[in-house]
């Protein structure tokens, strides 16, 4: 009978030991998964930030090119308007005077 009780106690102790080992293993696995998830998140964010920086640079270059095109067109139009003004100024003054005086 005593032997049976010792076996039961030993089995109970072994079960408690296995339970504690399983609990520690589960905690370690949970930590490992959390660390892995954090590393994946950091890598994803670093890649996303790098891609965003590339896109910003690309868009900025496109904007600069378009701005230069618009500026060049405006300067060309201004030069043409000034040339037209200088060429036709006296004609326009005469036309205005004729219309006012009649």
Buried (B, 14 or more C-beta within 10 A) or exposed (E): EEEEEEEEEEEEEEEEEEEEEEEEEEEEEEEEEEEEEEEEEEEEEEEEEEEEEEEEEEEEEEEEEEEEEEEEEEEEEEEEEEEEEEEEEEEEEEEEEEEEEE
